[in-house]
Amino acid sequence: MNILLIEPKFPIPPKSKNHKDFLPIGLLKLACYYKSQGHKVSLIRGNIEKEKILFKPDKIMVTSLFTYWSIYVKETVQHYKNLFPDAKIIVGGIYASLMPKHCKKYTGCDEVFVGIHENAENYAKNNLLDYNLVSNPHPIDYQIVHGSRGCIRKCNFCGTWKIEPKFIPKNSIKNEIQSNKLIFYDNNFLANPHIEQLLEEISQLRYKEKPVYCESQSGFDGRILLEKPHLTKLLKKARFKNVRIAWDHGYSEWKIIKKQLDLLTKAGYPSKAVYVFMIYNFEHDFLEMEKKRIKCWEWKFQIADCRYRPLKQTFDNYNSKKEQTNKDYFIHPKWTDAEVKQFRKNIRRQNICVRQGFDFHSKMLEQKRIDKRNFPRIKHMPKSKIIKAIPDAWYPDQITPPKHKE
């Protein structure tokens, strides 16, 4: 058959740290598998003209990502249905797996595929993927890897355990490596029962005679670090960078979180190079989250903030520059639109202070409206004088609620 694999044009911000490395890894595995079966395969990103497509497809397979980006999946299905009305269109991925009935009706596809394509997953374990399929216009300088699928936890804000109900670990990845930069897409990397073996293997990996560097797209499970503190040294030895742990629960757990972070710093990670994942606009209100933020400031760790969206929310029109309501995006009953935006603003300013080693943040300074040559003198002045010299100076060590409009 002629099989067309499609990644919709999702609105991933160009500066997004969490999703800048996103690739349609599921489609790449499908391409690898179907090519081995003798089928002709092409992978397309976005909605393109018929003239640019290499062949008339018999089957079109569309991937999906977040449920709140369902509109882009619908537009893609309709686009290719109009171009190739005789082709069978199948939608898979996260949105399709979490909301199969909605996906079938809303997008108008012929079939919904739920979960992982096991044949493609198993075949890809022992065969290299063709990254040239997604290398235009720029070559891909990293590789996405899974050391495991699924998760041992069942967090109520996460859909992993619904899509991948079985935790399936690997004991080796060395035969899959085709880059010096690995991005692990595991949902709970440290839960792998072969984790020590895997990290030792990674520490010895070389590609084209150069060492391999790693990053985990998800945060590391700090509870496992406390149970197995030696893993922090193995992570460092395996050259993992941009390390993250999650602080999902209340402020009262700060002592436990600090122990997890201390293990990482003792292993050689500078505090400002470690991130604490925090989910906001969720069960803990603004004041609780501000207390957590200020703790991270005391410790001088950066925060990777994540705005909560329900697993079955099919839209998200969040705009940081406008006043909005639940009709625009999900706002938790314990939060307000103003608090959601203020918390995000506070996180951004605090992270800049942590990275730069400043005691305060100033937009005037950031935008170079104040001569930076005067900054060494200003920063050592008493706080009262700094506020006079820089009116918008903001200090992270205080709870900062939204300003009420007159």
Legacy VTK file of the C-alpha trace (Angstrom):
# vtk DataFile Version 3.0
C-alpha trace
ASCII
DATASET POLYDATA
POINTS 406 float
0.000 0.000 0.000
0.826 3.695 -0.198
0.720 5.047 3.348
0.748 8.742 4.208
1.729 9.661 7.789
0.638 13.133 8.924
1.633 15.360 11.829
-0.825 18.305 12.129
0.656 21.791 12.384
0.381 22.137 16.155
0.891 25.641 17.624
4.130 24.926 19.466
5.698 28.248 20.551
9.178 28.697 19.071
10.591 29.485 22.537
8.873 26.586 24.295
11.362 24.706 26.478
9.020 21.799 27.211
8.044 21.093 23.609
10.828 22.494 21.469
12.184 18.961 21.066
8.830 17.422 20.146
8.954 15.059 17.196
6.236 12.732 15.873
8.124 9.748 17.257
5.072 7.493 16.891
4.904 8.270 13.167
8.626 7.579 12.766
8.149 4.156 14.340
5.175 3.470 12.075
7.268 4.487 9.065
10.027 2.114 10.115
7.587 -0.759 10.593
5.525 -0.255 7.404
8.617 0.112 5.238
9.807 -3.254 6.538
6.504 -4.729 5.376
7.124 -3.525 1.835
4.741 -0.552 1.883
5.576 2.837 0.388
5.634 5.485 3.121
5.789 9.268 3.240
5.687 11.530 6.318
4.230 15.036 6.075
4.088 17.836 8.638
1.097 20.156 8.242
-1.474 20.568 5.489
0.213 20.798 2.099
-0.942 20.970 -1.501
-1.808 17.815 -3.419
0.888 18.510 -5.989
3.633 18.221 -3.345
2.573 14.745 -2.191
4.651 11.946 -3.701
1.850 9.464 -4.320
-1.877 8.825 -4.059
-2.315 7.224 -0.617
-4.412 4.168 0.185
-4.193 4.862 3.912
-3.628 8.127 5.806
-2.545 7.976 9.455
-2.781 11.212 11.480
-1.189 11.640 14.892
-2.696 13.730 17.702
-1.206 15.394 20.749
-3.021 17.275 23.522
-6.811 17.087 23.694
-7.050 20.885 23.705
-5.372 20.924 20.272
-8.142 18.786 18.772
-9.073 21.537 16.296
-5.761 21.057 14.479
-6.395 17.337 14.126
-9.859 18.042 12.720
-8.501 20.539 10.195
-5.856 18.043 9.088
-8.338 15.195 8.660
-10.693 17.398 6.648
-7.847 18.732 4.483
-6.624 15.297 3.434
-10.119 13.866 3.160
-10.867 16.534 0.580
-7.657 15.744 -1.296
-8.015 11.950 -1.177
-11.676 10.987 -0.576
-10.993 7.300 -1.310
-8.212 6.908 1.265
-8.918 5.472 4.701
-8.027 8.012 7.409
-6.981 6.780 10.881
-6.244 9.047 13.849
-4.048 7.878 16.747
-2.037 9.489 19.524
-2.887 11.106 22.859
-6.155 12.902 22.034
-7.406 9.907 20.043
-6.615 7.522 22.898
-8.115 9.654 25.669
-11.274 10.662 23.771
-11.836 8.095 20.981
-15.587 8.713 20.583
-15.160 12.466 20.492
-12.252 12.122 18.056
-14.235 9.939 15.647
-17.249 12.261 15.569
-15.427 15.591 15.749
-12.690 14.976 13.173
-14.748 12.856 10.764
-11.992 10.257 10.443
-12.757 6.676 9.383
-11.129 5.015 12.376
-9.540 5.833 15.734
-6.506 3.903 16.959
-6.246 3.726 20.754
-2.972 3.199 22.631
0.413 2.064 21.335
0.887 0.297 17.993
2.669 -2.725 19.447
3.986 -4.071 16.131
5.618 -0.754 15.307
6.906 -0.327 18.861
8.478 -3.773 18.961
10.010 -3.470 15.487
11.529 -0.071 16.270
13.337 -1.493 19.325
15.791 -3.297 17.069
15.892 -1.006 14.035
17.095 2.550 13.486
14.510 5.215 12.677
14.733 7.389 9.578
15.059 10.921 10.960
15.497 12.219 7.408
11.715 11.970 7.123
11.416 15.025 9.411
14.763 16.759 8.829
13.531 19.427 6.414
14.181 22.328 6.422
16.701 21.789 9.256
18.581 18.601 10.183
17.608 16.957 13.481
20.514 16.965 15.947
18.886 14.825 18.643
17.143 11.480 19.061
14.054 10.594 21.055
14.396 7.394 23.073
12.150 5.325 25.332
13.777 3.311 28.095
10.289 2.265 29.199
6.621 2.770 28.391
3.869 3.483 30.903
4.195 4.563 34.529
3.952 2.940 37.956
1.957 5.930 39.315
-1.659 6.932 38.705
-1.657 10.713 39.149
-5.103 12.195 38.599
-3.799 14.983 36.350
-1.953 12.605 34.005
-3.304 10.392 31.226
-0.265 8.162 30.777
-1.617 5.267 32.826
-4.825 5.329 30.763
-3.067 5.275 27.391
-0.210 2.961 28.432
-1.645 0.817 31.262
1.304 -1.599 31.327
4.730 -0.549 32.537
7.159 -2.058 30.033
10.894 -1.487 30.758
13.971 -2.107 28.610
17.295 -3.365 29.927
19.351 -1.883 27.079
19.156 0.869 24.442
22.677 0.708 22.962
21.507 -0.799 19.655
19.089 2.106 19.090
21.546 4.994 19.376
22.023 7.224 16.334
22.829 10.610 17.893
25.037 12.223 20.540
22.011 13.917 22.111
19.264 11.715 23.564
15.877 13.001 24.759
14.184 10.354 26.912
10.387 10.395 26.587
9.872 7.964 29.488
7.043 8.943 31.811
8.909 7.524 34.814
12.492 6.852 33.794
13.766 5.878 37.251
11.008 3.298 37.818
12.741 0.941 35.382
13.870 -2.138 37.388
17.004 -2.191 35.193
17.800 1.478 35.837
21.293 0.926 37.277
22.259 -1.251 34.315
20.754 1.244 31.882
22.556 4.256 33.360
25.891 2.424 33.444
25.372 1.498 29.792
24.542 5.103 28.855
27.636 6.390 30.658
29.754 4.240 28.316
27.873 5.113 25.134
29.690 6.784 22.266
28.336 7.843 18.894
30.845 8.647 16.168
33.551 8.399 18.833
31.995 11.183 20.943
30.153 10.831 24.274
26.358 10.819 24.408
24.512 13.491 26.420
21.010 12.992 27.772
17.913 14.825 28.911
14.586 13.618 30.264
11.478 15.342 28.938
9.608 14.361 32.097
10.770 15.055 35.648
12.516 12.364 37.644
10.495 10.650 40.368
11.972 12.107 43.562
10.425 9.377 45.689
12.581 6.838 43.886
15.659 9.044 44.380
15.054 8.943 48.139
14.768 5.153 48.017
17.849 4.819 45.793
20.053 7.872 46.424
22.944 6.342 44.473
20.974 6.981 41.262
21.835 10.682 41.378
25.522 9.926 40.871
24.673 7.514 38.084
22.567 10.206 36.364
25.511 12.570 36.535
27.851 9.866 35.257
25.452 9.222 32.357
25.684 12.951 31.476
22.039 13.890 32.092
21.465 17.647 32.045
18.524 19.996 32.763
17.449 17.647 35.540
13.898 18.095 36.867
11.944 16.719 39.804
8.245 17.263 40.528
6.639 18.999 43.504
3.044 18.015 42.776
1.590 18.272 46.259
1.276 20.897 48.993
3.734 23.227 50.683
3.854 20.909 53.717
6.078 18.520 51.723
8.907 21.048 51.401
11.292 19.085 53.633
10.900 15.975 51.463
11.433 17.997 48.278
14.540 19.615 49.742
16.017 16.179 50.520
15.494 15.160 46.883
17.145 18.339 45.630
20.039 17.955 48.054
20.790 14.531 46.597
21.149 16.107 43.155
23.416 18.935 44.315
25.599 16.469 46.230
25.943 14.501 42.988
27.396 17.604 41.338
24.411 19.429 39.837
24.450 23.217 40.519
21.159 24.330 42.064
20.377 26.792 39.264
20.736 23.964 36.718
18.014 21.892 38.405
14.299 22.533 37.841
11.334 21.861 40.106
8.183 20.944 38.169
5.076 22.644 39.584
1.544 22.200 38.317
-0.618 25.267 38.964
-4.221 26.281 38.242
-5.048 23.028 40.008
-5.901 21.738 43.510
-3.548 24.044 45.444
-4.613 27.684 45.363
-2.540 30.724 44.432
-1.279 31.472 47.958
-0.176 27.854 48.472
1.705 27.904 45.171
3.327 31.223 46.032
4.672 29.694 49.252
6.142 26.841 47.206
7.645 29.321 44.770
9.299 31.295 47.561
10.787 28.077 49.024
12.447 27.386 45.686
13.777 30.949 45.765
15.297 30.335 49.202
16.989 27.228 47.814
17.930 28.934 44.486
16.393 26.302 42.221
14.525 27.197 39.040
10.867 26.253 38.510
9.368 24.549 35.460
5.732 25.610 35.725
2.909 23.675 34.095
-0.577 25.145 33.766
-3.188 22.451 34.360
-5.705 21.560 31.674
-8.274 18.764 32.204
-7.533 15.578 30.281
-10.730 15.996 28.273
-10.602 19.729 27.615
-10.857 20.121 23.835
-9.887 23.795 23.576
-7.387 26.214 25.092
-7.330 29.823 23.933
-5.167 31.161 26.745
-3.781 34.640 26.069
-1.459 36.174 28.658
-2.198 39.722 27.477
-5.991 39.658 27.802
-8.556 39.252 30.572
-10.246 35.888 30.047
-12.838 33.481 31.449
-13.530 29.742 31.468
-14.998 30.181 28.008
-11.472 30.867 26.768
-9.478 28.308 28.750
-9.830 26.164 31.876
-9.613 28.130 35.139
-9.767 25.993 38.277
-12.472 26.996 40.821
-9.701 27.781 43.339
-8.019 30.167 40.898
-8.836 33.328 38.952
-7.638 34.397 35.530
-5.563 37.145 37.132
-3.914 34.698 39.555
-3.046 32.246 36.773
-1.266 34.988 34.862
0.365 36.547 37.929
1.818 33.225 39.075
3.319 32.590 35.649
4.800 36.104 35.697
6.275 35.575 39.169
7.891 32.301 38.077
9.481 33.872 35.024
10.954 36.775 37.001
12.197 34.497 39.767
13.918 32.145 37.310
15.774 35.090 35.768
16.975 36.095 39.242
18.152 32.539 39.974
19.998 32.218 36.653
21.621 35.656 36.847
22.313 35.639 40.580
20.271 38.807 41.138
18.323 39.634 44.300
15.598 41.383 42.325
14.087 41.581 38.854
13.450 44.718 36.839
11.748 44.896 33.463
13.382 48.284 32.953
16.779 46.658 33.446
15.853 43.651 31.305
14.774 45.932 28.444
17.982 47.976 28.828
16.140 51.143 29.848
18.680 51.386 32.674
22.383 51.523 31.928
23.785 48.148 32.985
27.099 49.785 33.785
25.428 51.212 36.879
24.059 47.849 37.967
27.086 46.652 40.020
26.755 49.810 42.124
22.952 49.616 42.377
22.697 45.952 43.354
24.702 46.518 46.539
22.546 49.404 47.699
19.960 48.919 50.483
16.584 47.649 49.289
14.859 50.960 50.040
17.303 52.854 47.825
17.143 50.280 45.043
13.360 50.673 44.844
13.831 54.435 44.498
16.504 54.019 41.812
14.569 51.285 39.958
10.819 51.797 40.565
9.798 48.419 39.134
12.305 46.386 41.179
10.586 43.140 42.252
11.875 40.862 44.990
10.993 37.118 44.785
10.977 36.646 48.567
7.430 37.959 49.022
3.977 36.746 48.001
2.927 38.862 45.020
-0.818 38.749 44.257
-2.399 40.310 41.161
-2.923 44.039 41.285
-6.555 45.049 41.646
-7.707 47.470 39.008
-9.164 50.777 40.135
LINES 1 407
406 0 1 2 3 4 5 6 7 8 9 10 11 12 13 14 15 16 17 18 19 20 21 22 23 24 25 26 27 28 29 30 31 32 33 34 35 36 37 38 39 40 41 42 43 44 45 46 47 48 49 50 51 52 53 54 55 56 57 58 59 60 61 62 63 64 65 66 67 68 69 70 71 72 73 74 75 76 77 78 79 80 81 82 83 84 85 86 87 88 89 90 91 92 93 94 95 96 97 98 99 100 101 102 103 104 105 106 107 108 109 110 111 112 113 114 115 116 117 118 119 120 121 122 123 124 125 126 127 128 129 130 131 132 133 134 135 136 137 138 139 140 141 142 143 144 145 146 147 148 149 150 151 152 153 154 155 156 157 158 159 160 161 162 163 164 165 166 167 168 169 170 171 172 173 174 175 176 177 178 179 180 181 182 183 184 185 186 187 188 189 190 191 192 193 194 195 196 197 198 199 200 201 202 203 204 205 206 207 208 209 210 211 212 213 214 215 216 217 218 219 220 221 222 223 224 225 226 227 228 229 230 231 232 233 234 235 236 237 238 239 240 241 242 243 244 245 246 247 248 249 250 251 252 253 254 255 256 257 258 259 260 261 262 263 264 265 266 267 268 269 270 271 272 273 274 275 276 277 278 279 280 281 282 283 284 285 286 287 288 289 290 291 292 293 294 295 296 297 298 299 300 301 302 303 304 305 306 307 308 309 310 311 312 313 314 315 316 317 318 319 320 321 322 323 324 325 326 327 328 329 330 331 332 333 334 335 336 337 338 339 340 341 342 343 344 345 346 347 348 349 350 351 352 353 354 355 356 357 358 359 360 361 362 363 364 365 366 367 368 369 370 371 372 373 374 375 376 377 378 379 380 381 382 383 384 385 386 387 388 389 390 391 392 393 394 395 396 397 398 399 400 401 402 403 404 405
